[in-house]
Each structure stands twice: as structure tokens, then as C-alpha cells.
């Protein structure tokens, strides 16, 4: 008995050991839940590029209907998640928090324009640089320090994007589309930074309002009543199901897992999206896209893995309370 007590260490009883085991098990289950929720969100939203390719209407009309359906879809998510406080969620969007609405709106316009003017692979790979833009913007808005690893990653990602752009002269890719995709990554990064700058403002309500703003911005350029029934069906799947549910899961999951792990999971969309388009439509990434994509995605994966390792090391080195 004395040896068992010594093995447990001073000041710890069998009951305390049991509590630690229960807490550890709970932590594992919470972590697994976060991984599952985030991964499901990525899987749900990954066919977005394929559905966009299947729509034959012009990109301005596509943006108009996609934005309207997304606005209504996010309202449905809010109605389900907080049925008695829907209007209160929209009321949180005031003052500087309205910048979130503008950022999401411009991000949507940039994404559709890019994906209709360059390949799906180019668009998604370039959009995967959003976290690095967010680091730069957080430095400006929040005064946060940019880690050395992030500076190295930014330089390597810039090289990868340059390689992708160098090959954007074929039938499926264009330099203009690549640059607009880069602009879209910037706007999305602004949106994520504004989430941290204005935490009290509802992100779901901001996405819903951004749909209305987007539709109003592109209405003069769109032809809403020229769209076919099949295109309406694709847009309804995107706006009412895929984007709202996928976005909701991708915002809920990170509550349970560290940000670096979220970054690794989000990279799956950059891999899965082009795969769906290749399998369904035969749109294969070009040589430069493959080389540049390997540089970008491997850099982002290593950067996030490095961040995760640093987080674990800091947690292990923290002095334990007695």
C-alpha cells in the first residue's frame, strides 16, 4: 500500500487520480468532437468549386443568386441555433462590426470572379493563404507580433503563388483570376481579423447581411431572371445547404481544438475541391499549379504543424500548480 501511495506522488489521493482520469477522458472527447465537426464542415463545403463550374450563367448573375440564397440560409441557421434571439444577433452588427459584413461581401465577389476566370485548383490554393494574410492584418489592427516561422511561410507562399501565376496562360487559368483570388484571400483574412476585433458581433448574422449587400452591389451587372432552372437548383444547394451548414460547422469546431489544427483541416478543402472537379469534369491542374500548390500547401501545413508543436511545448513547460 505504501508503494502505491508513493507511486501516485505526494498530495494525491486515489480520488484525485480518478478526477484527473475523468478530466483527461473528457478532454479527449472534446478534442475529438472539435476535429469531427471541423472536418465535416470542410467536407460539406468542399464541392463548392464543382457546383460553381456546373453553373452556366454569367458570374454576376451567379453571385447575385448565390448571395441571396446564402443570406436566407444563414438566417435559417440562426433561427435554428438561437430561435428566440435571432433579431438580437443582427443587432450586434453596429459600428466597426459592419466591416465584417463588407469584408465577407467583397470576399464572395472575389471568390466567384476568380473561380470563373481561373482554374478551381488555382483559386482554392491561393485562397488557402488566408491565414497568412490574417497574421499580417492582425499585426496592423491588433498589434500582434508575427512569428519568424510565419514570415518564412509568407516568403515561401509568395514564391508558390508566383509559380502558379507563371503557368496561368492556358485555357483554364488566367493571371487576372489568380490575382482576384489573392484579393479574395485578403478580404477573407480581413473578415477573420474583424471577428477577433469585434467578438461581440455575430459572425453568422454578418454572413447573412453580407449576402444582401453582395446582391445589391452586383444587381446592376446581373440578369436575375435569365437564369435556368438547373442553375437555380445548383445555387439553392450551395446557398441553402452547403455554405450555411459548412460555414456553421467550420466556426463551431474551432471552439474545441487549437487554431493550428483548424488550419491543417482547412487545407483539406484546397485538396478536395480540385479533386471533385477533376473527377466530375476532367479539369486537371497544370504543371505549374501542381508545383506551386505543393510549395504553398506544404508550407502552410508545416507552418501550422510547427505552431501546434510550439503550443504543446509551452503547455508542457508551464509550471504545474500543486
Secondary structure, 3 states (H helix, E strand, C coil): CHHHHHHHCCCCCHHHHHHHHHHHHHHHHHHHHHHHHHHHHHHHHCCHHHHHHHCCCCHHHHHHHHHHHHHHHHHHHHHHHCCCCHHHHHHCCCHHHHHHHHHHHHHHHHHHHHHCCCCHHHHHHHHCCHHHHHHHHHHHHCCCCCCHHHHHHHHHHHHHHHHHHHCCCCCCCCHHHHHHHHHHHHHHHHHHHHHHHCCCCCHHHHHHHHHHHHHHHHHHHCCHHHCCHHHHHHHHHHHHHHHHHHHHHHHHHHHCCCHHHHHHHHHHHHHHHHHHHHHHHCCCCCHHHHHHHHHHHHHHHHHHHHHHHHHHHHHHHCCCCC
